[in-house]
Amino acid sequence: MVSIRTLAAAAVAAAAAAVEVAGMYAGASAVKQLTPRNFDRVVGRTSQPTFVEFYAPWCGHCQRLEPEYERAAARTRGIAKFYAVNCDEESNRALCARFNVQGFPTLKVFNEKRSKRGLRRSVDYQGPRKASAMAKFARSMLPSLSTNLGSGELDKFVTGSDKPKAVLLTTRPKPSDLWHGLAAHFDRRVTFAHVIDPESQVLERLGVNELPAIAVFPDSSNTFELYNGETRYAPLVKFVHRAGIAKQTSGNSGQPAPSRLEVQQITTQADLERLCIESAEQSPIPVVCIISVLALEPEYEESRSEHAQAVSVLEKVLSSQKLRSPHAPSGTSSDDDEEEDSASSTKDSPPFRVAWVNALDAAGQQIRKLFELSDDVPAVVAVSPRKNAVAPYRGAFTSTDILDWAEQCYQGRGMRKLTAELSIADTQTAPAHDEL
């Protein structure tokens, strides 16, 4: 560790270099920046092991730590949090002083223990500054907040309070880190439990045919919802929040989703084909698919808020588009286009489909690679499936600007041939802890 006093003189000399590295942990980084305004709220809303690096962008040790810290964050996603505080920012210096930061980088790890005021307690991380060592330390601090129940204890557990509850039914001798990570993430908001080798009457009552299974009870009324998605952290967080917290606070309206075009997420090749390729094939007019690369970490309120704002921009693009007649000329059509079965239709149709992909998922990385996009988020690309042509967007992320650009793309302007196959089939391999 280098003392602040020793490095102070180097700060001015390193001013030019500071410009180069000022973007530490920016964009789609798995490491999020904290400030005095959000520190206590963000760190305090979870009980997952939480690393916080206090750094200065001109510090050489900090620069060398950055890739290892990034890798540690990626390896432990779902069971730990990794944040950073830029102590070189004037507005952050009081926060760095509060934690007695004497040199850069300083690493503190917050555990599940809290003060009387509810603030989480921390320890200094003194271990090796390698991704594997930091990930191992984070796993060692993961608390066990899921109650082990016998089959006969489930009813009492559910009816004991109105607080939302999540129950894992499994044949494993103990729950995985993923389950404990979820319990730590929802600590004090959702009560977690697990039943090992549940008896047949429990399975029959819940309608479970295969293990592992997850049931979420929004209150004490014995109503529940079973999870039927992938055993990955992000969709599980969404499910527990929707089926537990959201259902308890707002109730289940039971209203079906509206039958209209929506901004949907692409996570697999099947999604890409359904939302863009098949949609274009079935449309009576040429279609341009607009795909936006956004960064979403659903466990973070700030990330959810930023994502919601970005999606609202995309929704406005979708709702503001002008319908086209099947007989109107378009720059994306050609003499080689196959005649559509519905070509005789006179009904106007929407020319754009709008979707988004998470920059932090494998699908997002594949989209970036396929369309040669930068690491900046949000990013936008237009795809014409019929012409196998693409165009990256380089303007402001506003609905008006994106729609104007999309109209140009629809006329074939600025589009280039896509030399690779329109495929993101090589999607994610789940991390080792993504099991129940």
Secondary structure as GFF3:
##gff-version 3
##sequence-region A 1 436
A	DSSP	beta_strand	2	3	.	.	.	ID=ss1
A	DSSP	alpha_helix	4	13	.	.	.	ID=ss2
A	DSSP	alpha_helix	15	21	.	.	.	ID=ss3
A	DSSP	beta_strand	32	33	.	.	.	ID=ss4
A	DSSP	alpha_helix	39	44	.	.	.	ID=ss5
A	DSSP	beta_strand	50	55	.	.	.	ID=ss6
A	DSSP	alpha_helix	60	75	.	.	.	ID=ss7
A	DSSP	beta_strand	81	86	.	.	.	ID=ss8
A	DSSP	three_ten_helix	90	92	.	.	.	ID=ss9
A	DSSP	alpha_helix	93	98	.	.	.	ID=ss10
A	DSSP	beta_strand	103	104	.	.	.	ID=ss11
A	DSSP	beta_strand	106	114	.	.	.	ID=ss12
A	DSSP	beta_strand	120	124	.	.	.	ID=ss13
A	DSSP	alpha_helix	131	140	.	.	.	ID=ss14
A	DSSP	beta_strand	146	149	.	.	.	ID=ss15
A	DSSP	three_ten_helix	151	153	.	.	.	ID=ss16
A	DSSP	alpha_helix	154	159	.	.	.	ID=ss17
A	DSSP	beta_strand	165	170	.	.	.	ID=ss18
A	DSSP	alpha_helix	177	185	.	.	.	ID=ss19
A	DSSP	beta_strand	191	196	.	.	.	ID=ss20
A	DSSP	alpha_helix	200	206	.	.	.	ID=ss21
A	DSSP	beta_strand	213	217	.	.	.	ID=ss22
A	DSSP	beta_strand	225	226	.	.	.	ID=ss23
A	DSSP	alpha_helix	233	240	.	.	.	ID=ss24
A	DSSP	pi_helix	241	246	.	.	.	ID=ss25
A	DSSP	alpha_helix	247	250	.	.	.	ID=ss26
A	DSSP	beta_strand	264	265	.	.	.	ID=ss27
A	DSSP	alpha_helix	269	272	.	.	.	ID=ss28
A	DSSP	pi_helix	273	277	.	.	.	ID=ss29
A	DSSP	alpha_helix	278	282	.	.	.	ID=ss30
A	DSSP	beta_strand	288	294	.	.	.	ID=ss31
A	DSSP	alpha_helix	301	320	.	.	.	ID=ss32
A	DSSP	beta_strand	352	358	.	.	.	ID=ss33
A	DSSP	alpha_helix	362	371	.	.	.	ID=ss34
A	DSSP	beta_strand	379	384	.	.	.	ID=ss35
A	DSSP	beta_strand	389	392	.	.	.	ID=ss36
A	DSSP	alpha_helix	399	410	.	.	.	ID=ss37
A	DSSP	beta_strand	416	417	.	.	.	ID=ss38
###
